[in-house]
């Protein structure tokens, strides 16, 4: 299955808008893959990373966790009195973010990447909406733990941070049901902590090693990288 010509054109338009958004803010778009991953083939003169075809094949076989940050969220801000039941107290998806979420789900579907439901999200409106737009309302489940990832950016103690990261590992080391991949829609991490910084609708591909055995990061993909996955 592939994206229709109309959808492909729309997705490419979103990519260009996303790229322009970052470039206007001085953010480099490439490279974004984890350069230590075995799926990297080479880096061309423009600094773009080329993957071999193994990653897509492995995702189609299942056994991975796709940890994705929510779509672009530039509407409003997280209030000191933030309440998960009231979106107006939170930072919410922009129209760009909503389109990113819709096409994120379509891209995974078009690549025939099997998903294990429910898709897990943090309790923020922006993460729930991202998951619902990508995978449908019925296939989404809120897991309060993923709010803890958001807290890593705040003023917490070293002990609290360690507790959150230990709990993160215990979740990411669980192998999904055979032949499927688990999707989590949550938040970016502080630089150098956990899965690291993640751009809007970016995805970290995690390979669980089983309970008590930890996990490996197979690749880090931007939204654009995910769309281009079949080209490498």
C-alpha positions, 0 to 999 in steps of 0.5 A: 500500500502507498499514499495516494498522489493527493496525500503524498503531495499534501504530506510533502507540503507539510514537510516543506512547512515543517522544514521552513519552520525550523530553518527560520529558527536556526534549527538544522534539519539533518542529520537526525538519525542516531549515528551509532545505529547499524541502519546508517549507510552513509552521510552525503556532502549535504550532511544527510544520513542515508539508511539501508533498507533493513529498518523498514523490514524490521519494523514490518516484522514487529517487536519494536516500540515507536516512541513519538513526540506529539505534533507541533503545539504552539497554541496557548501555554501550560498554565501553573494551574494546569488541569488535564481535563481542561485543554485551555490550561495547556499548550495545544496542537496547532493546525500544522500539528494536527496535519502532522498527526493525521499523516503520521498515522497514514504513513505507518499504515501505508508502510504496513507497519503493524501496530499493537493497540491501544496506542499509549499517550500522556494525559495532555490534550496535545498528546491525546489529540495527536494519537486520536488523529493518527490512530482513531479515538477507539485505539488510544489509552491514556497512561498517566506515567508519561506525564512523568517524562514532561516533569523531567524538564522541571525542577526535580531532585536527582532521586526523582529523576532516577525514579522516572528513568528507572520506570521508563526502562521497565516500560521500554524493555517490554517486548510487544506482542509477536508481529506488532509494534507498540506506539507511545505518544508523549513528550521530548526529553531534556538533552542527554537524558532518557531518549534525548530531545525529540522534534515535533512528531519525531520518533525514537525506534526502541528495541526492547530486550525483555523485562530486566534486560533493558532496551536499545535505540535502533534509530531516531527519525524526524517526521520527514525521515519517517516519510522517506524511510522506504527510499533508503 
